[in-house]
């Protein structure tokens, strides 16, 4: 179990703790992700959008300082060896989880609740 609150929820801490937890998983394991806070969306060309969770240290002046929804799916593909992932979020634009999940076939079974 990893629980990051307020100042603990920096991009490096989220990435490090999430990756370490994923790497410990084995066949048949389930990864559970929950985010509560602020989220964002940027509409891009051809109606596509980019979604993110606003981590504690995000900075509008630094585009790479956000925890993008796509990063969560990248980490699942690269580090998670389990069978299932339950991804939940309570923030604006949390539906981006389902948009990203539908756009890229994950390596494991993914369920999104937003």
Secondary structure, DSSP 8 states (H G I E B T S, - for coil): -----GGG--HHHHHHHHHHHHHH--TT-EEEEEEES-EEEEE-GGG-EEEEE--TT-BTTBGGGSEEHHHHHHHHHHH--SSEEEEEEESTTTTHHHHHHHHS--SSEEEEE-
